């Protein structure tokens, strides 16, 4: 799926970042707990964003990546 391959724990970390800041990943949030929904289905359309996070993770910490996504989500106008 991702290149290079990642562990399940790494994939969960990437999904956690994406679900907080990208609308197309909102379905990965468990409505009851607010955490990651383990039953949400991952589709091919999700891979490019996760691959981007994976590529960034090779050079930056996950905290830095999350901060960057947070800043981008703040800058986007809400419709």
N, CA, C and O of each residue as an XYZ file, in Angstrom:
316
protein
N       0.832     -1.183      0.000
C       0.000      0.000      0.000
C       0.881      1.252      0.000
O       0.938      1.951     -1.011
N       1.558      1.547      1.093
C       2.465      2.691      1.127
C       3.882      2.229      0.818
O       4.264      1.098      1.120
N       4.640      3.112      0.220
C       6.015      2.786     -0.137
C       6.950      3.761      0.557
O       6.742      4.963      0.396
N       7.926      3.366      1.289
C       8.139      2.004      1.777
C       7.044      1.600      2.750
O       6.311      2.442      3.270
N       6.946      0.311      2.986
C       5.889     -0.235      3.834
C       5.978      0.337      5.239
O       7.047      0.719      5.714
N       4.820      0.384      5.889
C       4.745      0.888      7.255
C       4.034     -0.130      8.126
O       3.293     -0.981      7.633
N       4.270     -0.033      9.427
C       3.589     -0.916     10.367
C       2.163     -0.416     10.591
O       1.819      0.701     10.206
N       1.349     -1.246     11.211
C      -0.030     -0.862     11.524
C      -0.035      0.341     12.459
O      -0.884      1.223     12.329
N       0.889      0.386     13.383
C       0.973      1.502     14.327
C       1.301      2.811     13.602
O       0.728      3.856     13.911
N       2.219      2.749     12.641
C       2.552      3.946     11.866
C       1.349      4.410     11.049
O       1.053      5.604     10.991
N       0.660      3.465     10.420
C      -0.514      3.803      9.617
C      -1.574      4.467     10.488
O      -2.208      5.432     10.059
N      -1.770      3.972     11.687
C      -2.726      4.581     12.615
C      -2.320      6.010     12.954
O      -3.172      6.895     13.033
N      -1.037      6.240     13.153
C      -0.550      7.591     13.449
C      -0.830      8.528     12.270
O      -1.237      9.671     12.476
N      -0.619      8.059     11.051
C      -0.877      8.875      9.864
C      -2.372      9.154      9.719
O      -2.771     10.272      9.393
N      -3.193      8.137      9.960
C      -4.641      8.316      9.892
C      -5.123      9.301     10.953
O      -6.039     10.085     10.703
N      -4.514      9.263     12.127
C      -4.888     10.191     13.190
C      -4.647     11.630     12.766
O      -5.471     12.503     13.037
N      -3.539     11.883     12.111
C      -3.256     13.233     11.625
C      -4.269     13.622     10.553
O      -4.852     14.705     10.609
N      -4.476     12.752      9.591
C      -5.370     13.057      8.473
C      -6.808     13.264      8.938
O      -7.485     14.168      8.449
N      -7.284     12.449      9.866
C      -8.690     12.542     10.285
C      -8.987     13.826     11.039
O     -10.127     14.292     11.043
N      -7.985     14.399     11.675
C      -8.193     15.629     12.437
C      -8.295     16.864     11.548
O      -8.971     17.829     11.906
N      -7.640     16.845     10.406
C      -7.498     18.070      9.622
C      -8.016     18.012      8.199
O      -8.094     19.048      7.538
N      -8.371     16.840      7.708
C      -8.840     16.730      6.323
C     -10.271     16.189      6.290
O     -10.545     15.135      6.864
N     -11.178     16.897      5.629
C     -12.585     16.476      5.625
C     -12.813     15.082      5.034
O     -13.716     14.368      5.470
N     -12.014     14.696      4.062
C     -12.212     13.382      3.450
C     -11.828     12.227      4.375
O     -12.069     11.067      4.042
N     -11.236     12.526      5.528
C     -10.848     11.504      6.493
C     -11.698     11.550      7.762
O     -11.395     10.850      8.728
N     -12.753     12.360      7.774
C     -13.604     12.500      8.970
C     -14.249     11.176      9.368
O     -14.508     10.944     10.549
N     -14.510     10.305      8.391
C     -15.166      9.037      8.705
C     -14.281      8.121      9.558
O     -14.758      7.110     10.074
N     -13.017      8.462      9.707
C     -12.106      7.663     10.521
C     -12.165      8.054     12.000
O     -11.428      7.505     12.819
N     -13.045      9.002     12.339
C     -13.205      9.416     13.733
C     -14.396      8.699     14.339
O     -15.506      8.766     13.810
N     -14.166      8.015     15.448
C     -15.229      7.332     16.178
C     -16.096      8.388     16.846
O     -15.596      9.203     17.620
N     -17.389      8.380     16.554
C     -18.290      9.410     17.060
C     -18.453      9.344     18.580
O     -18.688     10.370     19.218
N     -18.334      8.169     19.158
C     -18.515      8.024     20.607
C     -17.279      8.435     21.387
O     -17.385      9.130     22.398
N     -16.119      8.016     20.934
C     -14.889      8.240     21.698
C     -14.074      9.428     21.199
O     -13.268      9.985     21.944
N     -14.280      9.817     19.939
C     -13.480     10.890     19.353
C     -12.118     10.408     18.873
O     -11.343     11.185     18.317
N     -11.828      9.145     19.083
C     -10.560      8.566     18.647
C     -10.670      7.967     17.261
O     -11.633      8.219     16.538
N      -9.688      7.181     16.900
C      -9.653      6.536     15.593
C     -10.680      5.412     15.529
O     -10.749      4.575     16.429
N     -11.474      5.394     14.465
C     -12.481      4.352     14.254
C     -11.841      3.197     13.501
O     -11.534      3.312     12.314
N     -11.645      2.102     14.187
C     -11.001      0.934     13.601
C     -11.833      0.215     12.558
O     -11.320     -0.644     11.841
N     -13.115      0.553     12.461
C     -13.995     -0.109     11.507
C     -14.168      0.672     10.208
O     -14.779      0.169      9.265
N     -13.648      1.876     10.146
C     -13.750      2.672      8.917
C     -12.911      2.019      7.824
O     -11.819      1.510      8.078
N     -13.432      2.045      6.630
C     -12.769      1.375      5.519
C     -11.825      2.321      4.787
O     -12.183      3.451      4.454
N     -10.623      1.837      4.546
C      -9.603      2.589      3.825
C      -9.714      2.257      2.338
O      -9.702      1.088      1.952
N      -9.823      3.299      1.507
C      -9.951      3.107      0.066
C      -8.721      3.640     -0.652
O      -7.898      4.351     -0.076
N      -8.621      3.284     -1.901
C      -7.490      3.693     -2.746
C      -7.349      5.213     -2.809
O      -6.236      5.729     -2.916
N      -8.460      5.923     -2.743
C      -8.424      7.390     -2.829
C      -7.739      8.017     -1.610
O      -7.313      9.170     -1.678
N      -7.626      7.292     -0.512
C      -6.972      7.803      0.689
C      -5.449      7.684      0.623
O      -4.737      8.383      1.344
N      -4.961      6.814     -0.224
C      -3.535      6.485     -0.262
C      -2.642      7.687     -0.588
O      -1.617      7.850      0.074
N      -2.969      8.539     -1.569
C      -2.049      9.655     -1.873
C      -1.769     10.566     -0.670
O      -0.631     10.990     -0.469
N      -2.786     10.863      0.117
C      -2.583     11.724      1.284
C      -1.730     11.006      2.320
O      -0.816     11.594      2.898
N      -2.032      9.733      2.551
C      -1.241      8.966      3.521
C       0.196      8.812      3.046
O       1.121      8.806      3.858
N       0.388      8.688      1.744
C       1.738      8.596      1.191
C       2.482      9.909      1.392
O       3.681      9.913      1.668
N       1.772     11.020      1.254
C       2.390     12.324      1.487
C       2.838     12.440      2.950
O       3.945     12.898      3.236
N       1.968     12.021      3.862
C       2.328     12.052      5.287
C       3.512     11.134      5.533
O       4.419     11.478      6.291
N       3.508      9.973      4.899
C       4.611      9.013      5.045
C       5.922      9.627      4.564
O       6.956      9.489      5.217
N       5.875     10.291      3.442
C       7.088     10.919      2.896
C       7.601     12.012      3.823
O       8.806     12.131      4.044
N       6.688     12.806      4.363
C       7.089     13.849      5.309
C       7.665     13.253      6.589
O       8.579     13.821      7.188
N       7.134     12.117      7.002
C       7.581     11.476      8.245
C       9.013     10.965      8.149
O       9.656     10.726      9.170
N       9.498     10.800      6.969
C      10.882     10.353      6.810
C      11.871     11.479      7.115
O      13.045     11.221      7.381
N      11.395     12.731      7.077
C      12.270     13.881      7.298
C      11.895     14.712      8.521
O      12.719     15.474      9.027
N      10.652     14.573      9.005
C      10.156     15.394     10.107
C       9.486     14.506     11.149
O       9.152     13.352     10.879
N       9.297     15.057     12.336
C       8.572     14.309     13.370
C       7.075     14.376     13.082
O       6.614     15.252     12.350
N       6.324     13.448     13.659
C       4.882     13.460     13.473
C       4.262     14.724     14.070
O       3.267     15.230     13.551
N       4.838     15.230     15.148
C       4.348     16.475     15.745
C       4.512     17.642     14.776
O       3.625     18.488     14.668
N       5.636     17.693     14.074
C       5.855     18.740     13.071
C       4.850     18.623     11.926
O       4.317     19.628     11.455
N       4.599     17.412     11.492
C       3.662     17.175     10.396
C       2.255     17.578     10.816
O       1.530     18.218     10.053
N       1.872     17.198     12.036
C       0.541     17.560     12.528
C       0.403     19.075     12.625
O      -0.643     19.626     12.280
N       1.429     19.736     13.082
C       1.416     21.190     13.173
C       1.227     21.813     11.794
O       0.473     22.774     11.643
N       1.900     21.275     10.801
C       1.780     21.773      9.427
C       0.353     21.585      8.905
O      -0.205     22.501      8.301
N      -0.241     20.411      9.130
C      -1.610     20.153      8.693
C      -2.582     21.068      9.430
O      -3.548     21.548      8.836
N      -2.341     21.314     10.710
C      -3.185     22.201     11.494
C      -3.166     23.607     10.897
O      -4.210     24.243     10.755
N      -1.978     24.083     10.550
C      -1.859     25.420      9.970
C      -2.578     25.512      8.626
O      -3.218     26.520      8.328
N      -2.472     24.459      7.818
C      -3.154     24.459      6.522
C      -4.661     24.450      6.704
O      -5.374     25.108      5.946
N      -5.162     23.723      7.689
C      -6.599     23.656      7.899
C      -7.145     24.970      8.427
O      -8.295     25.315      8.157
N      -6.333     25.711      9.179
C      -6.750     27.017      9.704
C      -6.821     28.030      8.558
O      -7.725     28.865      8.517
N      -5.873     27.952      7.640
C      -5.813     28.911      6.531
C      -6.930     28.731      5.527
O      -7.321     29.691      4.863
N      -7.462     27.502      5.398
C      -8.523     27.252      4.425
C      -9.821     27.876      4.914
O     -10.185     27.703      6.077
N     -10.525     28.597      4.050
C     -11.822     29.175      4.457
C     -12.865     28.075      4.615
O     -12.919     27.142      3.813
N     -13.676     28.187      5.628
C     -14.760     27.227      5.874
C     -15.959     27.628      5.050
O     -16.392     28.780      5.105
N     -16.516     26.680      4.272
C     -17.700     26.965      3.448
C     -18.943     26.526      4.151
O     -20.041     26.682      3.618
